[in-house]
Amino acid sequence: MEDIKNMGKITAGLAALLITGQLATAIPAAKAEAASTEPLQESKAQLEQSNWKQIAIYIDSSKVEQDGKAYQAPRPAIVKNGATYVGLRFMAERLGATVTTDSKTNETIIQLGSIELKYKNNSKSYSLNGTAYPLKTAPYTDNNVLMVPLIPFIQSLNIPYTVDNKTITLQRSTKPVASFKVQPQEIVAGETTVIYETNSYSPLGLDIVDERWEGKEEIFGKPGAYSVSYSVQDSEGVWSDPFTLTLEVVKPNEPPVANFTTDKDVYRMGEPIIYTDLSSDDEDAIVDRIWANKEEAFFTPGSVTINLEVKDKHGAIGEFSKTIKITDETLYTREEFYKLFTPVGNKLAVDGYSVKAMEAIPYSYQTEPVTLFRSSGPESINSEGILYQDTITGDARFLLHHKNQLGKPAKLYVLAENPGTSPATVTLNNEAMAGPTSYAEWAGRVSLTRYFEGLLAAKSPQKITLQPGEKRIIWNSINKNPMKPEEIITFTGDLSSDAPVRYTSLLVLANRDPIADLEKLPYLDPNESIVRGTFADSTRVFVYNDPVGARSVKLSLTDNREDPFQQGLDGIKGTEALNSGNYGLVYKLKLNHVAANTLILFNPRGGLFVGSAVVNGDVVTFGHSGKEDISSTASVLYRTGNQEESVEIWISPAAGSNLPFVLLFEPIPKKKN
C-alpha cells in the first residue's frame, strides 16, 4: 500500500491495477459497456431502496461510512495477495443488493437489478449473469464471513470509485441516465422506418420531465453512418449525459444480374454447348441458380431458348434468357454424344437387357494373402454383445457394417488381445470410418472411398505392442462418436501382426467400458441372411493381356458364377461361412491392352449401388439410385485417348449396396470438329 499512499487521488482504473494487480480479472470491456446501460436501468428499484450517494471503505479497518454515517463491518477490509478484500454480504447490502445462498452449489448470489453475481469459497472464478470470469485471487472465509476481492466486485456492478491513501470511495452519480435501442437491426436507406425504444431513470428517484434528441430520423435517406444522441432531464433540472449510438444505414439491395453466354449461337445436332455463367451481384451473394432447358447438346433441329434465374440472399431475383439455333445437320447421335462427353463419375443410359447377352471377358485370378475379418452379422443390432471374434496372424482387412437398434446411444468397438505368451506387435496401416449416419449406402461409399484414398496416400503406420494377455481398443475413430438409435457405421481398415492376435468387434451402450465388460457380454447370433466370418486370400488379382475395347464386352464380378463367393470360417461357431457378395474383398484388375477410344463403365445388375473405384491412381465415386431401371444405367469410370493404354482398376463391393455388377468396355467414336 506504500505506492498508493504516495499517489494521492488516482483514477478508478489505475487504482484497480494497484490494488488488485489484475485489471484483467474485471468484467471485459464489451460486457462492461452493456452493464453501463440496461442493467443500471433495470436496477432502479434496488438503488432507490438503499438511496446512497457515497460509501467510504477504510483499509485495515472495520469502519465504513455511507453518506457520512458510520457502519461497522463484521470483518475489516484487508489487502491480501495483492488484492483488497471485503465482506461480501455486508458490502452488497450497503449497495442495496439482495444476498441469497444456494445450498446445493454452495454459492453466494448477489442480485442488483438485472445483474447477478455468484461467488464460491476458494474458487478462482465468479459468475456474472451466467458467464464465468477469472479471479487472480480466490474468495476465502474468515470467521464465517465470505471475503471477496473488492475491485472486480464493484466493477461488475459498474460502480465508479476512487482511491485516496487507504480509503476507497464509491460514488454514485446523481445525474439521470438515458439510453435507447433501435429496431430493426438492418436499416435500409429510404426504406426502413426506424423505431426508437427509450429507457431513462433518475438514481435519486426523481421524475423525468424532458428529453432531447440529436440526429434522430425516422427514415434515413442516404446510406452511411449516423450518430444519434438521446438525453433526459429530471425534475430538478439536471440533464443526463447524452447516450449515443452510431447507426449504420445500408443502401437498398440491388437485385442480382443474371447473365450467361454460349460459345456459339448456331449448333449442329449433338454438338457440345459450352455455357459460361456471367451472373453477378453487388454483394457477391448469389445463393441459388435455376436453369431451364440447359442441355449439354440438343438432338432436334429448331430454335431453343435457355433461361437462367438467380437469387440473392435477400430473395431478390434476376433472370436472363438466350435463344440458340439447332440445325438439321448431325455431329453426334445421342448415344455417341453421351459416351464421349458424360463426365467421369456421372451416369448415362445403357441397354440393360443387352448387357445380359454381351460377350464376357474370360475371368481368372490369383490372390494375395490378406485375411478378411467381416463383421456385418447381425447388421441391425438389437442387444449389446460380441458381434464377431477370431484370431488372425499377419495381414488382415476389416469390414464392419452395423446399425444401432438398441433404442439408446451405443458405441462400436474393435478390440485386439494377445492370447500368447510373448509380446505381439500390431501395425495399423489404414483406416476408413464413415458415420454414424442414417444412410447405409452413403456410409458404405464414404468408407470405401476413404479406404482407397488411404491406400494411395500410404500414410505412416501406427504400431501397438500387446503384452501377453493384454487387451486394447484399436481404431478409436470407430468409437469416437456414439451411434444414435437407427444410425449405422461402416468401417474398412488394414492391419498386420507378427503373432496370433484375437480380434473382437462388439457393440455396447455408450457409457460402458468395453474391456471391463467384455467377459459379461454374450455372443450375438447372426441373422441367417447376413454374413460374418473370416476369409483368407481376400485380394483377387486379374491380369488380362488380350486386347479389349475394339468391341463391346463385359467383365462380370460378384455374381457367384464367373466370380465365386469366398469360402471361410465363422470364428465364433467354428462352422463354414460364405462371403455372400464378396463384400470386403478387393479386386485389382490390370488390363494391359485397352484399345484407343474405349469407354469403361460400371453397370449395377442387382439394384441400388453407391460406390467408388480407383482407376489408374485416381479415385472415382459414383451412384445409382432412384425409381429408374438401375440396371439400364452405367457410370463412366475411364476413357482411353487416341492410342492403346494399360488400365488398372481397384474396386470392391460397397457395404449397403446391391450386387452383382459388371464392368463394360465399349468403343466410342473419335471426336469430330
N, C-alpha and C positions, 0 to 999 in steps of 0.2 A: 504493500500500500504506500511505500515511500514515494513512488513515482506520482501517484495520484495527489498526495499531499502537496507536492511542489508545482502542480499544474494550475490550480485554481479551477474555475469553471471550464468544462470542455463539452464538446458535442456529445449527444447520446450515442452516436455510432462509435466514436473513438473510445468512449467510456466502456462500451461493451467489450471492445478489444482488450482494454487494460484490465477490466475486472474479471472477465471470463477467459481471456486468452483464446477465444474461439468464436469469432463472429460467424464462422461457417455453420455453427450449430443453430443459429437463429433461423426463423422462417425464411425460405428463399424469397428473392425479390418479387417474383411474379405472384407468389402466394401472399406476400405482404401487401402488395398493391390491391389485391382482391379484398383482403381483410380490412383495408382502409376505407372501403366504401360500404358495401351491403351489410357485412357483419356489424358495423357500427350502427347502421340504421335499425337493424332488427333488434339490437340490444338496448334500445331506448328505455324500455320499462325497467330493466335492471339498473341502468345508470340513474334513473330518476329515484329509485328506491334508496340508493346509497347517497346520491346527490353530493358527492365530494368534489372538491376543486383541486386540492393539493395534498399529497402524502409524503412525509419525510421519513426515511429509514436510516437509522444510525448504526453503522457497522460496529461490531463488538459490543452491542447494547441491545437490550430488550425493548428500548423505548421506540415508539412510533408515534409521530404526530400527524393527525388528519385535520386539516383546516384549523390548525392552532390548538387542537385538543389532543392531549397525550393519552396514549394507549399502551398497555403492557403486553408484549408478545410472549407466548409460552416459552420460546427459546430465542436467544439473541441472534441477530444477523451475524454471520461469520464468514470469513474468507477461508476456503479450504481447497487445496489442489488447484489454486489459481482462479477459483470461481466464488462469487458471493452467494451464500445460501440463506434462505429464509424459510420459516414455517409455512407450508403450502396452504393449509386450511385458514389460518389467521389472515394471511395476505389476501387470499381470494375473497374472504368475507369483507375485508376492508374496501375492496374494489367493487363490491356489490354483486359478486358472483355467487352461485349456488354450488355446494360441495356435497357429493354423494360418494359412496363406496360400493364397488361391485365385489361381493364376497366370493363369487366363482373365479374371477380373474385376479383378485387381489389388487385391483386398480382403483386409484382415487380419481374421480371425474369432476372436472371443473366446467361449469356452464355459464357463459356470459353472452346473453343474446343468442345468436346463431353460432358462436364459437364454442367448440367443445375440445377440452384438453384432457388427456389421460396420462397419468403417471403411475409407475410401478417401482417399488423399492428395489434398489440395486440394478436397475435397468438403464443401460446407456442409450436409450431412445425414448421418445414420448410421442403421443399421437395428437395430431391437430386435425380435427374434422375428418377422422378416419385414415389419415395418411401419417406414416411413421417418419420421424426425423431424428437424426443422431444427436446425442449429447456427449460432449467430451468428458464430462464428469457426471457420475450417476447420482440420483437421489439416494438419501440414506435416512435411517430412523434414529432420532435422538430423544430418549425418554418418551417414546410413543408418539413423537411428533415427526411427520414426514417432512424432511428438509429438501428443497429443490433449488437448482441454480436460478437466481432471480432474473438475470438479463434475458435468457431465452423465454422465460415465462411472460414477462411484460411485453417483449417484442411480439410474441404470438398473439397477445391481446391488443397489439397496436397502440400501446400507451407510451407517449413521449416521456423522456426522463433526462435529468442532468446529474452530474457528479461534482460535488464540492468537498474536497478533502475526504472525510469519512462519512459524508452524508449523500445519500442517493434520493433525489426528489422526483416524484412522479407528478406530472402536471396535466390536468385535463383542460382541453381547450374549451372556452366558453362561447366560441362562435357557433352559429348554426351550421349545419352540414347539409350540403346539397349533392345530389347525384342523379344520373338518368341513364337509361339504356334505350336502344332503338330496335325497332322491328320493321322489316325483315333484315336478316344479316346481309343479303346481297342487295345493293341499291343500284338501280339502273338509271342512268341519266335520262330525264324526260319521261320516264315511265313509272317508276316506283314512288308510291305515296309513303313517306316516312312517318312512322308512328313513334312518338316520344313518350316513354314511361318514366315519370319522375319519382324521386324519393327525397324527402328532406325532414329534418327534425332539429330541435334545439337540445343540446346537452343539459340545459337548465330547465327544460320542460316548458319553455315559452312558446307562444303561438307563432306560427309562420304567417306573416301578413303580406308579403310581397315576393315577387320573383322577377328575374331579369335574364334574357337570352341574348346571345351574340352569335350570329352566323346560322341561326335556325331557318331551315326551309322545309316546306312540306314536300316539294318536288325539286330536285336539283337538275338544272337544265343541261349542264355540261359535265362530262367525266372529269375526275380529278380528286384531289384530297381536300376536304373541307374541315376546318376547325370550328366546332360548335361548343359554346360555353354556357353554363347554367349556374346562377347564383340565387340565393334566397335571403330574405330579411326577416329578423324576429321582431317581436312586439316592442322591444327596447331600441329598435332602430339599427341593430348590428347586422351587417351583411356577412354572409359566408364567403370563404374563399371560392373562386369560380371552379367548378368541376368541368373539365374539358375532355371531349372525345374527338378524335380525328376520324372522320367518316370517309371511306374510300368509295367513290362513285364510279362505276364502270360504264363503259359505253354500251349501247344496245347491241344485243347479239346480232351478228350478220349471218344469214343462212349460209351453209356450205355451198360451194360451187361444184356441181357435178360436171365432169368432162372426161372424155376418152378419145383416143384415135385408133384407127386400124391402119395396118401398114399399106393397105391399098383400098381403093373404092370399088374395084371390079375383080371378081374371083371366078375361077372355074369350079365346077362341082368337085368336091373332095379336096380342094386346095386349102392348106392350113391358113388360119387367120391369126394374126398377131395383134393382140389388144394391149394398148398402153393406157393405164389409168392416170389421168392428169387432174383428178379431183383435188380440191383444196378447201381449207377452212382457215379463217383469220386466227383461230386459237389452236390450229392443228389438232382438232378434237372431233374428227370423224369417227363415229363409233359403229356404223353399220353401212354396208354396201349391198344393194339388192339389184342383181342383173336380171333382165328379161330378154329371152331369145338370144342369149350369148352362147354360141356354139363354136367348137373348135374348127368346124367346117360344115358346109351345107351341101346337100346332095339333090336338091330340087332347084331348077332354074327359076329366076324371078327376082323381084326386089325384096329385101329383108331389112326390117327395122329393129335395131338393137337399142335397148333402153337401160340406163343406169340411174338408180336413185340412191342418194347418200343422205345420211342423217348425222347431225352433230349431237353432242352431249346434252344440249338444251332441248332436243326434239325437233329442231328446225330441219327442213328437208330441201334438197336441191335435186333437180332432175335434168337429164340430158339424153337426147336420142340421136342416133345416126342411122342413115339408110345406105346399105350397100347393094350392089347388083351381083347376082349369080348367073353366069352364062350357061348355055346348054352344052358346053364342052366339059368332058370329064378328065380330071387329072388322076384321081384315085377313086376306086369304088369305096363304099362304106367299110367293107371288110379290110381292104388294103390300107385304108387310112388309119383305122384304129390299131392294126398290127404295127404300123410304122410309128405312130405318134402317141399312143397311150403311155403316160409316164410310168417308169419303174415303180412297182408297188401298187399301182392302180389296176382296176379290173376291166375286162372287156367281155363281150359276149362270144360264146363258142357254141357249137352244136354238141350239146351234151350227149345226145343219143349216139352220134357217130363216133365219139370217143371210145365207146364200148367195143366197137369193131376195129379200132385203129391198130395198126401194126405195133407190136411191143418189142422193145429192145431186150435181147436175152439178158437176164439178170443173174449174176453170180457174185459172190462176195467173199472177202476174207474178214477176219475180226481182229480187234485189238483187245488185250486182256484188261478190260475195265469192268469191274463188278458193279451192277446196278442195285441200289437199295431203294426199292419203290414202296412208298408209304402213302397209299391212297384208299385203303380199305380198312374200316369204313370211311367213305368220303364224307358223309354227313355224320357228325359225332353227337350222340345223344347223352353220353355219360362220360365222366372222367375215366382215364385209363391209358394203358400202353397200347399204342397203335401198331407198332411193328418193332421187332428186335432180331438182330442176328450178329454173328461175329465174322469180321472180314479182315483179311490181310492184304496189303498192297493198295493198288489204285482202285478208287471207288467213286461212283457218281450217285448222287442222292436226288430223288424226286419226291417231294411232299406236296400233297394237294388235299386240303381238308377244310370242312365247313363246320363252324361252331353252332350247334343246336342244343347247347346246354340251357339256354334261357338266361344266362348271365355272362359277363365278360370272362374270357378264358385266354390262356396262352398256350402256344405250341412250342415244344422244345425238342432238341436233339441232344442226347447225352452220349458221351464216349467213356467207356470203362475199360481199364486194363485188367483182364482176368488172369494174367500171367504172373510169374514170379520175378521178372526183370522189368526195368523201365521200358516203356513203349513211346515212340515219337510219332505224333500225328501231324501231318503237314496239310494245312488248309490252303488249297490252291485257287479256288474260285467260288464265289457265292453270288446268287442272283435271287433276291427276295422281291415278291410282289404282294401287295395287300397290307393290312386287311381291307377287303372290299366286298361289295355285294355282287360283283360281276365276275363269275368264274372264268369266262372266256377272256376277259381283259387281264385277269391275273395270270392266266396261262401264257398269253402272248408276251406280257411285260417281263415275266420271269425268264422266258426263253430268250427274249431279245437281250436282256441284261447278261444272261449266261454267255451268249455268243460274243457280246461286247467285251466281257471279261476274258474270254479265250484270246481274242485279238489283242487286248491290251497287255496281257501277260504280266500282271502286277506281281510284286514280290510276295511270296507265300508267307503264311504265319505258322510257326512251329510250336507245338504244345507237347511237353513231356509228361506222361502219365506214370506215376509210381504204381507199383503192384497194388491192385485193389482200389486205386483212385478213380473217382467219377468226376467228370467235368461237363459243364454245358458248353457246347460248341456252336458257332454261328449265332451270336447274340442278336443279329438282325432279325431272326425269326421271332424272337420273344420280346423285342423292343417295345412293341405296341400291343395292348390287349386286343383280341378279336371280340367285337360286339356280337350279340346273337344274330345269326344268319349271315355273318361275314365269313369270307373264305381267304385262305392264304395258299399261294403256290411258291415253292422254293426249289431251285435247282442249284447243285453245288458239286464241286470236285474236291477230293482229298486223297491222301495216301498214308499208309502206316508201315512201319518196319517190323511190326509184330502183330499178332492177332488182337483186335480191339472189338469189344462188344458195343454196338450202337443201338440206341433206343429212341424211338420217336414216341412222344406222349402228349396228351392234352389234359390240362388241369385248370381249375378256376384261377383267375388272375392273381389272387392273393396267396397262393400256395407255393411252397418250396418244392420243386420237382425232385431234387436229390433226396431231401429228408423224407419225402412221402413216397418214394419210388417203390419200396417194399410193400406198401399198403395198397398199391394200385392194381386193379385187375387187368388181365389181357382182354382186349376187346375183340370180339369175333367179327370178321369182315362179312359184309353182305356178299351173297354168292355171286352177284353180277359185278362186283368191284374187286380189283386186284391189289394184293400186296405180295411182296416176295423179294427174293434175292436172285439175280440173274447174271450169269457170267458172260464175258465177251460181248459187252454192250455197246461197242462201236463197230459198225459194219462199213467196210471199205470196198467201194465198187470202182474198178478201173476199166474204162471202155476205150479200146484203141481203134475200133472201126469208125469210119466217117458217119456223122449224124447231122441231120438238118436239111439234107437235099430234098427230103420228102417228109411228110407228117408222120411222126412216130411218138410213142409214149413209153414212159418208164413207170411201172406200177409198183407202189410201195404200201406197206401196212395192210395188205389185203389178205394175208394168211394163205395165199396161193403162190404167187410169184415170190412173195416176201413173207416167209413163215414167221409166226409169233414165237417169241423166246420161251424155252422151257427152263424152269427154275425150281426153287425150293422155298416153301414157307418156313422161315427160320423159327417161328414160334411152335407151329404144329408138327414140323418135320415132314410135311406132305408135299407132293408135287404142286407147283404153281405155274400158271400160264400167263405171260405178259400180254394180255389181250390188248391189241392196238399198238404194241411195241412202244408205249409211252416211256420216255426217259432214254430210249435208245437213240444214238446219234448216227446219222448216215453221212459218210464222207464220199461224195461222188466225184470222180475225176474223169472227164470226157476229153480225150486228148485231141480229137479231130472234129471240131464243130464247124460246119460249113459257114462260109460268109453269108451274111444276111439271114441269120437264123434267129427266130424268136423262141425264147424259153419261157414257158408258162407253168404256173401252179394251178391245178384243177381239182377242187374238192369233190369227192364222189359220195360222201356219206352225209352231207348236210353242213350246218354252220361250222365254219373254221376261221379262227383268228390266230394268225401265227407269224413266224418270221424265219428267215434263212440267211446264210452267208453265201454270197456269190462273188468269187474272185476277190475275197477280202473285204467286201462291203456288206453291211447288214441291211437286209430288205424286209420291211414289215408290210403285212397285207391283211385283208379281212374280207370274209364272205358271210353275209347275214342278210336278213330281211325275208320278205314274202316271196321273192322271185325264186325261180328254179335254180338253186345254188349250183347244181352240177352243170348248168349251162353258162357258168361264168368262169373266168380264169384270170389270175393276177400275173402281171408282167414281172418276171424275175431278171431277165437279161436279154440284150440284143447283141449279136456279134456285128462287127463292122464289115467292111468290104473285102475282108480276107479271112481265111480259116483261123480259128483260135482254139486254145485249150481253155476249158472252163471247169472250175472246181466249185462244187456246191456242198455246203453243210446244211443239213436240215434235220428236224426232229419233230415228232407229233407234239403239238401244243396241248397241255392239260386244259380240259374244259371244252375242247373242240372235238368234232366228229371225224371218223375215219371210214374208209381209206382215202388216199389221194393219189394223184398221178402227176408226173411232170410231162409236159408236152413240148415237142421240138417241131417247129413249123417253119417252112421257108417263107420269106417275105420279099416283096419286090424291091428293087433298088429305088432309091429316091430319085424323083424327077424334078426338073426345073419348071 
